[in-house]
């Protein structure tokens, strides 16, 4: 993955990145992660984000063990590839079965819903 300058990010990506770093800073200092504290850290860094981002992060992180999340990300990073988000080789072996089921379920007869009876 190539490095991208922060100025080249979209507004949404920039805001998400700012909140991520602010949350990591608060966690690293052992401080409770709240919307107010995220906003304060973001402003102190010279950045601004849309007002909904800090609350979104607080809700997403509620009840999460951030230390475990960071450990899992670090452990999965070298694996990369399609199984990185799964539970390892077992999940990768089951993935084709799930895809086959989805393909079968997606084949739906629309019965002329769009004004013609032609099969596509």
MOPAC internal coordinates of N, CA, C and O (Angstrom, degrees):
PM7 1SCF
backbone

  N    0.0000 0     0.00 0     0.00 0    0    0    0
  C    1.4454 1     0.00 0     0.00 0    1    0    0
  C    1.5253 1   108.42 1     0.00 0    2    1    0
  O    1.2310 1   120.25 1   -50.37 1    3    2    1
  N    1.2977 1   117.12 1   129.63 1    3    2    1
  C    1.4552 1   122.50 1  -177.10 1    5    3    2
  C    1.5285 1   110.33 1   -81.90 1    6    5    3
  O    1.2310 1   121.04 1   -30.94 1    7    6    5
  N    1.3078 1   115.63 1   149.06 1    7    6    5
  C    1.4511 1   121.10 1   177.64 1    9    7    6
  C    1.5247 1   109.57 1   -73.93 1   10    9    7
  O    1.2310 1   121.21 1   -35.42 1   11   10    9
  N    1.3201 1   115.29 1   144.58 1   11   10    9
  C    1.4569 1   121.19 1   179.45 1   13   11   10
  C    1.5221 1   107.78 1  -127.80 1   14   13   11
  O    1.2310 1   120.56 1   -46.44 1   15   14   13
  N    1.3046 1   116.54 1   133.56 1   15   14   13
  C    1.4552 1   120.06 1   177.68 1   17   15   14
  C    1.5176 1   109.80 1   -68.75 1   18   17   15
  O    1.2310 1   120.39 1   -35.32 1   19   18   17
  N    1.3139 1   116.86 1   144.68 1   19   18   17
  C    1.4654 1   121.89 1  -178.70 1   21   19   18
  C    1.5231 1   111.48 1   -58.09 1   22   21   19
  O    1.2310 1   120.07 1   147.10 1   23   22   21
  N    1.3255 1   117.47 1   -32.90 1   23   22   21
  C    1.4655 1   120.38 1  -179.68 1   25   23   22
  C    1.5235 1   112.34 1   -69.82 1   26   25   23
  O    1.2310 1   120.37 1   162.72 1   27   26   25
  N    1.3362 1   116.90 1   -17.28 1   27   26   25
  C    1.4635 1   120.74 1  -179.77 1   29   27   26
  C    1.5332 1   112.22 1   -90.31 1   30   29   27
  O    1.2310 1   120.30 1   174.48 1   31   30   29
  N    1.3325 1   117.03 1    -5.52 1   31   30   29
  C    1.4601 1   120.59 1  -179.47 1   33   31   30
  C    1.5212 1   111.47 1   -76.64 1   34   33   31
  O    1.2310 1   120.99 1   -27.21 1   35   34   33
  N    1.3241 1   115.70 1   152.79 1   35   34   33
  C    1.4598 1   119.73 1   173.11 1   37   35   34
  C    1.5287 1   107.88 1   -69.29 1   38   37   35
  O    1.2310 1   120.25 1   -16.59 1   39   38   37
  N    1.3091 1   117.13 1   163.41 1   39   38   37
  C    1.4688 1   121.46 1   179.84 1   41   39   38
  C    1.5259 1   110.41 1   -58.18 1   42   41   39
  O    1.2310 1   120.42 1   136.84 1   43   42   41
  N    1.3080 1   116.79 1   -43.16 1   43   42   41
  C    1.4594 1   121.46 1  -179.50 1   45   43   42
  C    1.5324 1   111.40 1   -63.66 1   46   45   43
  O    1.2310 1   120.57 1   134.12 1   47   46   45
  N    1.3295 1   116.51 1   -45.88 1   47   46   45
  C    1.4652 1   120.38 1   178.42 1   49   47   46
  C    1.5275 1   111.02 1   -64.07 1   50   49   47
  O    1.2310 1   120.38 1   140.27 1   51   50   49
  N    1.3191 1   116.87 1   -39.73 1   51   50   49
  C    1.4614 1   121.82 1   178.10 1   53   51   50
  C    1.5277 1   110.26 1   -61.21 1   54   53   51
  O    1.2310 1   120.39 1   132.47 1   55   54   53
  N    1.3366 1   116.87 1   -47.53 1   55   54   53
  C    1.4614 1   121.23 1  -178.89 1   57   55   54
  C    1.5274 1   111.17 1   -62.49 1   58   57   55
  O    1.2310 1   120.86 1   137.39 1   59   58   57
  N    1.3203 1   115.95 1   -42.61 1   59   58   57
  C    1.4648 1   120.19 1   179.86 1   61   59   58
  C    1.5287 1   110.37 1   -64.16 1   62   61   59
  O    1.2310 1   120.46 1   137.73 1   63   62   61
  N    1.3189 1   116.73 1   -42.27 1   63   62   61
  C    1.4556 1   121.13 1   179.32 1   65   63   62
  C    1.5293 1   111.10 1   -63.61 1   66   65   63
  O    1.2310 1   120.49 1   136.87 1   67   66   65
  N    1.3242 1   116.66 1   -43.13 1   67   66   65
  C    1.4676 1   120.65 1   178.74 1   69   67   66
  C    1.5224 1   110.96 1   -60.25 1   70   69   67
  O    1.2310 1   120.53 1   134.83 1   71   70   69
  N    1.3225 1   116.58 1   -45.17 1   71   70   69
  C    1.4669 1   120.27 1   179.92 1   73   71   70
  C    1.5219 1   111.28 1   -66.40 1   74   73   71
  O    1.2310 1   120.49 1   142.63 1   75   74   73
  N    1.3149 1   116.67 1   -37.37 1   75   74   73
  C    1.4654 1   120.56 1   178.66 1   77   75   74
  C    1.5239 1   110.64 1   -62.10 1   78   77   75
  O    1.2310 1   121.11 1   131.46 1   79   78   77
  N    1.3359 1   115.48 1   -48.54 1   79   78   77
  C    1.4658 1   119.22 1   179.64 1   81   79   78
  C    1.5294 1   111.43 1   -64.60 1   82   81   79
  O    1.2310 1   120.19 1   139.37 1   83   82   81
  N    1.3099 1   117.24 1   -40.63 1   83   82   81
  C    1.4641 1   120.23 1   179.30 1   85   83   82
  C    1.5336 1   110.46 1   -63.10 1   86   85   83
  O    1.2310 1   120.40 1   137.09 1   87   86   85
  N    1.3292 1   116.84 1   -42.91 1   87   86   85
  C    1.4612 1   120.61 1   178.72 1   89   87   86
  C    1.5273 1   110.95 1   -63.68 1   90   89   87
  O    1.2310 1   120.38 1   139.15 1   91   90   89
  N    1.3205 1   116.88 1   -40.85 1   91   90   89
  C    1.4575 1   120.41 1   178.07 1   93   91   90
  C    1.5285 1   111.30 1   -64.61 1   94   93   91
  O    1.2310 1   120.61 1   140.90 1   95   94   93
  N    1.3200 1   116.44 1   -39.10 1   95   94   93
  C    1.4708 1   119.96 1   178.29 1   97   95   94
  C    1.5246 1   110.53 1   -64.02 1   98   97   95
  O    1.2310 1   120.45 1   134.30 1   99   98   97
  N    1.3169 1   116.75 1   -45.70 1   99   98   97
  C    1.4674 1   120.09 1   179.47 1  101   99   98
  C    1.5282 1   110.33 1   -62.76 1  102  101   99
  O    1.2310 1   120.62 1   135.57 1  103  102  101
  N    1.3099 1   116.42 1   -44.43 1  103  102  101
  C    1.4658 1   120.42 1   178.98 1  105  103  102
  C    1.5240 1   110.90 1   -60.98 1  106  105  103
  O    1.2310 1   120.52 1   135.38 1  107  106  105
  N    1.3229 1   116.61 1   -44.62 1  107  106  105
  C    1.4615 1   121.69 1  -178.94 1  109  107  106
  C    1.5228 1   111.60 1   -60.83 1  110  109  107
  O    1.2310 1   120.62 1   146.51 1  111  110  109
  N    1.3325 1   116.42 1   -33.49 1  111  110  109
  C    1.4635 1   120.97 1   178.84 1  113  111  110
  C    1.5252 1   112.58 1   -86.04 1  114  113  111
  O    1.2310 1   120.23 1   178.79 1  115  114  113
  N    1.3429 1   117.16 1    -1.21 1  115  114  113
  C    1.4595 1   120.94 1   179.56 1  117  115  114
  C    1.5182 1   113.24 1    74.55 1  118  117  115
  O    1.2310 1   120.50 1  -156.76 1  119  118  117
  N    1.3321 1   116.66 1    23.24 1  119  118  117
  C    1.4615 1   121.85 1  -177.54 1  121  119  118
  C    1.5295 1   108.91 1   -98.21 1  122  121  119
  O    1.2310 1   120.64 1   -38.80 1  123  122  121
  N    1.3289 1   116.39 1   141.20 1  123  122  121
  C    1.4659 1   120.71 1   177.46 1  125  123  122
  C    1.5324 1   109.25 1   -60.90 1  126  125  123
  O    1.2310 1   120.86 1   -41.93 1  127  126  125
  N    1.3048 1   115.96 1   138.07 1  127  126  125
  C    1.4679 1   121.11 1  -178.50 1  129  127  126
  C    1.5236 1   108.46 1   -90.86 1  130  129  127
  O    1.2310 1   121.26 1   -68.66 1  131  130  129
  N    1.3353 1   115.19 1   111.34 1  131  130  129
  C    1.4576 1   122.15 1   177.09 1  133  131  130
  C    1.5279 1   108.06 1  -125.26 1  134  133  131
  O    1.2310 1   120.79 1   -17.75 1  135  134  133
  N    1.3140 1   116.10 1   162.25 1  135  134  133
  C    1.4629 1   120.47 1   179.31 1  137  135  134
  C    1.5251 1   110.80 1   -60.82 1  138  137  135
  O    1.2310 1   120.84 1   139.73 1  139  138  137
  N    1.3369 1   116.00 1   -40.27 1  139  138  137
  C    1.4619 1   120.21 1  -179.27 1  141  139  138
  C    1.5256 1   111.36 1   -63.89 1  142  141  139
  O    1.2310 1   120.90 1   137.12 1  143  142  141
  N    1.3348 1   115.88 1   -42.88 1  143  142  141
  C    1.4672 1   119.51 1  -179.08 1  145  143  142
  C    1.5294 1   111.24 1   -69.80 1  146  145  143
  O    1.2310 1   120.53 1   141.46 1  147  146  145
  N    1.3300 1   116.60 1   -38.54 1  147  146  145
  C    1.4695 1   119.19 1   176.01 1  149  147  146
  C    1.5223 1   110.33 1   -60.26 1  150  149  147
  O    1.2310 1   120.85 1   133.88 1  151  150  149
  N    1.3318 1   115.98 1   -46.12 1  151  150  149
  C    1.4635 1   121.39 1  -179.97 1  153  151  150
  C    1.5292 1   110.78 1   -60.55 1  154  153  151
  O    1.2310 1   120.67 1   138.03 1  155  154  153
  N    1.3183 1   116.33 1   -41.97 1  155  154  153
  C    1.4665 1   120.63 1  -179.61 1  157  155  154
  C    1.5322 1   111.21 1   -63.62 1  158  157  155
  O    1.2310 1   120.06 1   135.99 1  159  158  157
  N    1.3276 1   117.50 1   -44.01 1  159  158  157
  C    1.4640 1   121.27 1   179.25 1  161  159  158
  C    1.5312 1   110.17 1   -64.93 1  162  161  159
  O    1.2310 1   120.84 1   137.35 1  163  162  161
  N    1.3326 1   116.00 1   -42.65 1  163  162  161
  C    1.4664 1   120.42 1  -179.36 1  165  163  162
  C    1.5262 1   110.68 1   -62.54 1  166  165  163
  O    1.2310 1   120.41 1   134.81 1  167  166  165
  N    1.3350 1   116.82 1   -45.19 1  167  166  165
  C    1.4670 1   119.95 1   178.92 1  169  167  166
  C    1.5198 1   111.21 1   -65.08 1  170  169  167
  O    1.2310 1   120.21 1   141.25 1  171  170  169
  N    1.3382 1   117.20 1   -38.75 1  171  170  169
  C    1.4679 1   120.97 1   179.60 1  173  171  170
  C    1.5274 1   111.29 1   -64.75 1  174  173  171
  O    1.2310 1   120.80 1   154.61 1  175  174  173
  N    1.3381 1   116.08 1   -25.39 1  175  174  173
  C    1.4703 1   119.37 1   179.34 1  177  175  174
  C    1.5267 1   111.93 1   -83.44 1  178  177  175
  O    1.2310 1   120.56 1   176.99 1  179  178  177
  N    1.3373 1   116.54 1    -3.01 1  179  178  177
  C    1.4578 1   120.53 1   179.65 1  181  179  178
  C    1.5247 1   113.36 1    86.87 1  182  181  179
  O    1.2310 1   120.61 1  -165.21 1  183  182  181
  N    1.3307 1   116.43 1    14.79 1  183  182  181
  C    1.4578 1   121.13 1  -179.43 1  185  183  182
  C    1.5220 1   110.80 1  -111.09 1  186  185  183
  O    1.2310 1   121.28 1   -16.03 1  187  186  185
  N    1.3091 1   115.16 1   163.97 1  187  186  185
  C    1.4626 1   121.36 1   172.14 1  189  187  186
  C    1.5286 1   107.14 1  -134.29 1  190  189  187
  O    1.2310 1   121.20 1   -31.12 1  191  190  189
  N    1.3214 1   115.31 1   148.88 1  191  190  189
  C    1.4618 1   121.26 1   177.31 1  193  191  190
  C    1.5179 1   108.41 1  -134.19 1  194  193  191
  O    1.2310 1   120.89 1   -18.08 1  195  194  193
  N    1.3241 1   115.89 1   161.92 1  195  194  193
  C    1.4498 1   119.97 1   174.84 1  197  195  194
  C    1.5294 1   107.89 1   -60.52 1  198  197  195
  O    1.2310 1   119.72 1   -37.29 1  199  198  197
  N    1.3243 1   118.14 1   142.71 1  199  198  197
  C    1.4682 1   121.55 1  -173.44 1  201  199  198
  C    1.5334 1   115.43 1   -58.86 1  202  201  199
  O    1.2310 1   119.58 1   156.07 1  203  202  201
  N    1.3151 1   118.40 1   -23.93 1  203  202  201
  C    1.4653 1   119.55 1  -177.37 1  205  203  202
  C    1.5315 1   113.45 1   -78.74 1  206  205  203
  O    1.2310 1   119.78 1   160.32 1  207  206  205
  N    1.3380 1   118.03 1   -19.68 1  207  206  205
  C    1.4599 1   120.20 1  -175.48 1  209  207  206
  C    1.5280 1   114.41 1   -61.15 1  210  209  207
  O    1.2310 1   118.84 1   131.01 1  211  210  209
  N    1.3353 1   119.82 1   -48.99 1  211  210  209
  C    1.4674 1   118.18 1  -179.73 1  213  211  210
  C    1.5276 1   113.05 1   -58.77 1  214  213  211
  O    1.2310 1   120.06 1   137.31 1  215  214  213
  N    1.3393 1   117.50 1   -42.69 1  215  214  213
  C    1.4603 1   119.98 1  -179.81 1  217  215  214
  C    1.5332 1   110.15 1   -66.14 1  218  217  215
  O    1.2310 1   120.64 1   142.65 1  219  218  217
  N    1.3152 1   116.39 1   -37.35 1  219  218  217
  C    1.4602 1   120.83 1   178.18 1  221  219  218
  C    1.5278 1   110.36 1   -60.78 1  222  221  219
  O    1.2310 1   120.50 1   136.12 1  223  222  221
  N    1.3160 1   116.64 1   -43.88 1  223  222  221
  C    1.4577 1   120.81 1   179.29 1  225  223  222
  C    1.5174 1   111.55 1   -65.95 1  226  225  223
  O    1.2310 1   120.33 1   139.12 1  227  226  225
  N    1.3269 1   116.98 1   -40.88 1  227  226  225
  C    1.4613 1   120.17 1   179.72 1  229  227  226
  C    1.5268 1   109.84 1   -61.66 1  230  229  227
  O    1.2310 1   120.37 1   135.59 1  231  230  229
  N    1.3242 1   116.90 1   -44.41 1  231  230  229
  C    1.4636 1   120.19 1   179.20 1  233  231  230
  C    1.5299 1   111.24 1   -65.16 1  234  233  231
  O    1.2310 1   120.36 1   140.31 1  235  234  233
  N    1.3158 1   116.91 1   -39.69 1  235  234  233
  C    1.4629 1   120.67 1  -179.40 1  237  235  234
  C    1.5286 1   111.67 1   -67.49 1  238  237  235
  O    1.2310 1   120.53 1   146.78 1  239  238  237
  N    1.3247 1   116.58 1   -33.22 1  239  238  237
  C    1.4577 1   120.48 1  -176.63 1  241  239  238
  C    1.5270 1   113.27 1   -92.90 1  242  241  239
  O    1.2310 1   120.34 1   174.20 1  243  242  241
  N    1.3228 1   116.96 1    -5.80 1  243  242  241
  C    1.4694 1   121.22 1  -178.34 1  245  243  242
  C    1.5302 1   109.48 1   -58.01 1  246  245  243
  O    1.2310 1   121.06 1   -55.89 1  247  246  245
  N    1.3071 1   115.58 1   124.11 1  247  246  245
  C    1.4504 1   121.41 1   178.02 1  249  247  246
  C    1.5236 1   114.25 1    78.11 1  250  249  247
  O    1.2310 1   120.00 1   178.29 1  251  250  249
  N    1.3160 1   117.60 1    -1.71 1  251  250  249
  C    1.4705 1   120.57 1  -178.99 1  253  251  250
  C    1.5213 1   109.85 1   -86.19 1  254  253  251
  O    1.2310 1   120.88 1   -33.71 1  255  254  253
  N    1.3070 1   115.92 1   146.29 1  255  254  253
  C    1.4537 1   121.30 1   173.56 1  257  255  254
  C    1.5295 1   106.48 1   -94.35 1  258  257  255
  O    1.2310 1   120.81 1   -80.56 1  259  258  257
  N    1.3057 1   116.06 1    99.44 1  259  258  257
  C    1.4600 1   121.27 1  -174.01 1  261  259  258
  C    1.5237 1   111.39 1   -63.02 1  262  261  259
  O    1.2310 1   120.20 1   144.23 1  263  262  261
  N    1.3102 1   117.21 1   -35.77 1  263  262  261
  C    1.4585 1   120.76 1   177.02 1  265  263  262
  C    1.5216 1   111.54 1   -59.39 1  266  265  263
  O    1.2310 1   120.67 1   136.81 1  267  266  265
  N    1.3507 1   116.32 1   -43.19 1  267  266  265
  C    1.4634 1   119.95 1   177.00 1  269  267  266
  C    1.5168 1   111.10 1   -66.13 1  270  269  267
  O    1.2310 1   120.67 1   140.25 1  271  270  269
  N    1.3326 1   116.32 1   -39.75 1  271  270  269
  C    1.4604 1   120.12 1   179.39 1  273  271  270
  C    1.5261 1   110.21 1   -60.74 1  274  273  271
  O    1.2310 1   120.26 1   135.78 1  275  274  273
  N    1.3063 1   117.11 1   -44.22 1  275  274  273
  C    1.4592 1   121.04 1   179.91 1  277  275  274
  C    1.5248 1   110.90 1   -65.21 1  278  277  275
  O    1.2310 1   120.39 1   140.62 1  279  278  277
  N    1.3198 1   116.87 1   -39.38 1  279  278  277
  C    1.4629 1   120.43 1   178.32 1  281  279  278
  C    1.5146 1   110.80 1   -64.34 1  282  281  279
  O    1.2310 1   120.30 1   138.42 1  283  282  281
  N    1.3381 1   117.03 1   -41.58 1  283  282  281
  C    1.4600 1   120.99 1  -179.62 1  285  283  282
  C    1.5193 1   111.14 1   -66.47 1  286  285  283
  O    1.2310 1   119.91 1   140.68 1  287  286  285
  N    1.3140 1   117.77 1   -39.32 1  287  286  285
  C    1.4612 1   121.45 1   178.77 1  289  287  286
  C    1.5215 1   109.57 1   -65.61 1  290  289  287
  O    1.2310 1   120.66 1   136.27 1  291  290  289
  N    1.3199 1   116.35 1   -43.73 1  291  290  289
  C    1.4617 1   120.34 1  -179.38 1  293  291  290
  C    1.5204 1   110.67 1   -65.04 1  294  293  291
  O    1.2310 1   120.10 1   142.41 1  295  294  293
  N    1.3176 1   117.41 1   -37.59 1  295  294  293
  C    1.4604 1   121.09 1  -179.62 1  297  295  294
  C    1.5241 1   111.26 1   -71.85 1  298  297  295
  O    1.2310 1   120.12 1   146.30 1  299  298  297
  N    1.3298 1   117.38 1   -33.70 1  299  298  297
  C    1.4606 1   121.14 1  -176.95 1  301  299  298
  C    1.5275 1   112.54 1   -84.14 1  302  301  299
  O    1.2310 1   119.91 1   158.93 1  303  302  301
  N    1.3060 1   117.78 1   -21.07 1  303  302  301
  C    1.4647 1   121.32 1  -174.50 1  305  303  302
  C    1.5267 1   113.41 1   -56.21 1  306  305  303
  O    1.2310 1   118.24 1   132.40 1  307  306  305
  N    1.3291 1   120.95 1   -47.60 1  307  306  305
  C    1.4548 1   119.23 1  -179.31 1  309  307  306
  C    1.5275 1   113.12 1   -65.84 1  310  309  307
  O    1.2310 1   119.83 1   154.09 1  311  310  309
  N    1.3195 1   117.93 1   -25.91 1  311  310  309
  C    1.4626 1   120.80 1  -177.62 1  313  311  310
  C    1.5192 1   110.95 1   -66.05 1  314  313  311
  O    1.2310 1   120.28 1   137.06 1  315  314  313
  N    1.3209 1   117.07 1   -42.94 1  315  314  313
  C    1.4641 1   123.69 1  -177.67 1  317  315  314
  C    1.5196 1   111.54 1    43.62 1  318  317  315
  O    1.2310 1   120.08 1     9.97 1  319  318  317
  N    1.3070 1   117.45 1  -170.03 1  319  318  317
  C    1.4505 1   120.86 1   178.23 1  321  319  318
  C    1.5089 1   112.73 1    75.16 1  322  321  319
  O    1.2310 1   119.85 1     5.07 1  323  322  321
  N    1.3382 1   117.90 1  -174.93 1  323  322  321
  C    1.4450 1   122.34 1  -173.60 1  325  323  322
  C    1.5204 1   114.34 1   -67.40 1  326  325  323
  O    1.2310 1   119.09 1   154.55 1  327  326  325
  N    1.3262 1   119.34 1   -25.45 1  327  326  325
  C    1.4577 1   120.28 1  -177.45 1  329  327  326
  C    1.5135 1   112.72 1   -87.49 1  330  329  327
  O    1.2310 1   119.23 1   177.52 1  331  330  329
  N    1.3209 1   119.08 1    -2.48 1  331  330  329
  C    1.4628 1   121.47 1  -175.87 1  333  331  330
  C    1.5120 1   112.09 1   -60.68 1  334  333  331
  O    1.2310 1   119.20 1   143.75 1  335  334  333
  N    1.3075 1   119.14 1   -36.25 1  335  334  333
  C    1.4541 1   121.57 1  -179.58 1  337  335  334
  C    1.5064 1   112.51 1   -84.90 1  338  337  335
  O    1.2310 1   119.45 1   170.95 1  339  338  337
  N    1.3111 1   118.65 1    -9.05 1  339  338  337
  C    1.4531 1   122.07 1  -177.21 1  341  339  338
  C    1.5049 1   111.92 1   -94.30 1  342  341  339
  O    1.2310 1   121.29 1    17.65 1  343  342  341
  N    1.3288 1   115.14 1  -162.35 1  343  342  341
  C    1.4519 1   120.88 1  -177.15 1  345  343  342
  C    1.5200 1   111.23 1  -100.91 1  346  345  343
  O    1.2310 1   119.18 1  -153.40 1  347  346  345
  N    1.3082 1   119.16 1    26.60 1  347  346  345
  C    1.4479 1   122.01 1   175.98 1  349  347  346
  C    1.5142 1   112.12 1   102.42 1  350  349  347
  O    1.2310 1   120.39 1    22.85 1  351  350  349
  N    1.3441 1   116.86 1  -157.15 1  351  350  349
  C    1.4611 1   121.24 1  -175.18 1  353  351  350
  C    1.5240 1   113.41 1   -60.75 1  354  353  351
  O    1.2310 1   119.89 1   144.32 1  355  354  353
  N    1.3281 1   117.81 1   -35.68 1  355  354  353
  C    1.4591 1   120.00 1  -179.69 1  357  355  354
  C    1.5214 1   110.98 1   -62.10 1  358  357  355
  O    1.2310 1   120.63 1   137.86 1  359  358  357
  N    1.3127 1   116.41 1   -42.14 1  359  358  357
  C    1.4701 1   120.21 1   179.12 1  361  359  358
  C    1.5171 1   110.37 1   -67.29 1  362  361  359
  O    1.2310 1   120.14 1   142.63 1  363  362  361
  N    1.3220 1   117.34 1   -37.37 1  363  362  361
  C    1.4598 1   120.49 1   179.72 1  365  363  362
  C    1.5215 1   110.98 1   -66.84 1  366  365  363
  O    1.2310 1   120.23 1   145.28 1  367  366  365
  N    1.3323 1   117.16 1   -34.72 1  367  366  365
  C    1.4586 1   120.74 1   179.69 1  369  367  366
  C    1.5235 1   111.20 1   -69.55 1  370  369  367
  O    1.2310 1   120.13 1   147.84 1  371  370  369
  N    1.3212 1   117.35 1   -32.16 1  371  370  369
  C    1.4525 1   121.01 1  -179.22 1  373  371  370
  C    1.5218 1   112.75 1   -83.93 1  374  373  371
  O    1.2310 1   119.58 1   162.48 1  375  374  373
  N    1.3061 1   118.42 1   -17.52 1  375  374  373
  C    1.4610 1   121.59 1  -176.60 1  377  375  374
  C    1.5222 1   113.11 1   -57.00 1  378  377  375
  O    1.2310 1   118.09 1   135.70 1  379  378  377
  N    1.3446 1   121.25 1   -44.30 1  379  378  377
  C    1.4628 1   119.47 1  -179.86 1  381  379  378
  C    1.5284 1   112.32 1   -61.65 1  382  381  379
  O    1.2310 1   119.75 1   144.33 1  383  382  381
  N    1.3139 1   118.07 1   -35.67 1  383  382  381
  C    1.4605 1   121.26 1   179.01 1  385  383  382
  C    1.5160 1   110.27 1   -62.09 1  386  385  383
  O    1.2310 1   120.51 1   136.44 1  387  386  385
  N    1.3289 1   116.64 1   -43.56 1  387  386  385
  C    1.4599 1   120.62 1   179.67 1  389  387  386
  C    1.5213 1   110.57 1   -65.10 1  390  389  387
  O    1.2310 1   120.13 1   140.72 1  391  390  389
  N    1.3268 1   117.35 1   -39.28 1  391  390  389
  C    1.4622 1   120.78 1   179.62 1  393  391  390
  C    1.5235 1   110.59 1   -64.62 1  394  393  391
  O    1.2310 1   120.25 1   141.22 1  395  394  393
  N    1.3423 1   117.12 1   -38.78 1  395  394  393
  C    1.4582 1   120.16 1   178.75 1  397  395  394
  C    1.5190 1   110.41 1   -62.40 1  398  397  395
  O    1.2310 1   120.21 1   137.93 1  399  398  397
  N    1.3243 1   117.21 1   -42.07 1  399  398  397
  C    1.4636 1   121.00 1   178.95 1  401  399  398
  C    1.5209 1   110.64 1   -62.02 1  402  401  399
  O    1.2310 1   120.52 1   136.30 1  403  402  401
  N    1.3332 1   116.61 1   -43.70 1  403  402  401
  C    1.4602 1   120.85 1  -178.95 1  405  403  402
  C    1.5227 1   110.81 1   -62.58 1  406  405  403
  O    1.2310 1   120.73 1   138.08 1  407  406  405
  N    1.3489 1   116.21 1   -41.92 1  407  406  405
  C    1.4565 1   119.83 1  -179.90 1  409  407  406
  C    1.5141 1   110.90 1   -62.62 1  410  409  407
  O    1.2310 1   120.03 1   140.05 1  411  410  409
  N    1.3284 1   117.54 1   -39.95 1  411  410  409
  C    1.4542 1   120.99 1   179.64 1  413  411  410
  C    1.5217 1   110.81 1   -66.39 1  414  413  411
  O    1.2310 1   120.24 1   140.13 1  415  414  413
  N    1.3190 1   117.14 1   -39.87 1  415  414  413
  C    1.4566 1   121.32 1  -179.01 1  417  415  414
  C    1.5249 1   111.82 1   -71.05 1  418  417  415
  O    1.2310 1   119.67 1   151.69 1  419  418  417
  N    1.3271 1   118.24 1   -28.31 1  419  418  417
  C    1.4530 1   121.78 1  -177.45 1  421  419  418
  C    1.5241 1   112.94 1   -75.64 1  422  421  419
  O    1.2310 1   119.50 1   161.60 1  423  422  421
  N    1.3314 1   118.56 1   -18.40 1  423  422  421
  C    1.4593 1   122.07 1  -179.39 1  425  423  422
  C    1.5272 1   108.43 1   -78.77 1  426  425  423
  O    1.2310 1   120.85 1   -89.78 1  427  426  425
  N    1.3321 1   115.97 1    90.22 1  427  426  425
  C    1.4553 1   121.87 1  -175.33 1  429  427  426
  C    1.5180 1   109.66 1  -116.90 1  430  429  427
  O    1.2310 1   120.62 1   -46.53 1  431  430  429
  N    1.3245 1   116.42 1   133.47 1  431  430  429
  C    1.4566 1   121.87 1   175.92 1  433  431  430
  C    1.5157 1   107.88 1   -80.64 1  434  433  431
  O    1.2310 1   120.39 1   -64.49 1  435  434  433
  N    1.3303 1   116.85 1   115.51 1  435  434  433
  C    1.4616 1   121.43 1  -177.72 1  437  435  434
  C    1.5254 1   111.94 1   -80.05 1  438  437  435
  O    1.2310 1   119.61 1   171.72 1  439  438  437
  N    1.3325 1   118.36 1    -8.28 1  439  438  437
  C    1.4555 1   121.94 1   174.24 1  441  439  438
  C    1.5115 1   114.42 1    56.06 1  442  441  439
  O    1.2310 1   119.46 1  -137.74 1  443  442  441
  N    1.3042 1   118.64 1    42.26 1  443  442  441
  C    1.4591 1   120.80 1   176.95 1  445  443  442
  C    1.5205 1   112.76 1    73.24 1  446  445  443
  O    1.2310 1   119.84 1  -154.76 1  447  446  445
  N    1.2953 1   117.92 1    25.24 1  447  446  445
  C    1.4565 1   122.22 1  -178.24 1  449  447  446
  C    1.5219 1   112.19 1   -57.82 1  450  449  447
  O    1.2310 1   120.77 1   149.04 1  451  450  449
  N    1.3277 1   116.13 1   -30.96 1  451  450  449
  C    1.4608 1   119.64 1  -176.67 1  453  451  450
  C    1.5271 1   112.16 1  -102.92 1  454  453  451
  O    1.2310 1   120.17 1  -155.34 1  455  454  453
  N    1.3175 1   117.28 1    24.66 1  455  454  453
  C    1.4512 1   121.41 1   171.98 1  457  455  454
  C    1.5029 1   116.37 1    90.38 1  458  457  455
  O    1.2310 1   119.40 1  -177.66 1  459  458  457
  N    1.3452 1   118.74 1     2.34 1  459  458  457
  C    1.4521 1   119.55 1   175.27 1  461  459  458
  C    1.5155 1   109.21 1  -143.52 1  462  461  459
  O    1.2310 1   120.99 1   -16.83 1  463  462  461
  N    1.2901 1   115.71 1   163.17 1  463  462  461
  C    1.4440 1   121.54 1  -175.69 1  465  463  462
  C    1.5316 1   113.45 1  -104.02 1  466  465  463
  O    1.2310 1   120.85 1  -172.33 1  467  466  465
  N    1.3402 1   115.98 1     7.67 1  467  466  465
  C    1.4598 1   120.30 1  -177.50 1  469  467  466
  C    1.5277 1   110.57 1   -68.54 1  470  469  467
  O    1.2310 1   120.40 1   -38.94 1  471  470  469
  N    1.3233 1   116.84 1   141.06 1  471  470  469
  C    1.4571 1   121.59 1   172.09 1  473  471  470
  C    1.5137 1   108.22 1   -85.37 1  474  473  471
  O    1.2310 1   120.51 1   -39.20 1  475  474  473
  N    1.2841 1   116.62 1   140.80 1  475  474  473
  C    1.4673 1   120.74 1  -179.31 1  477  475  474
  C    1.4706 1   106.95 1  -100.98 1  478  477  475
  O    1.2310 1   120.10 1   180.00 1  479  478  477

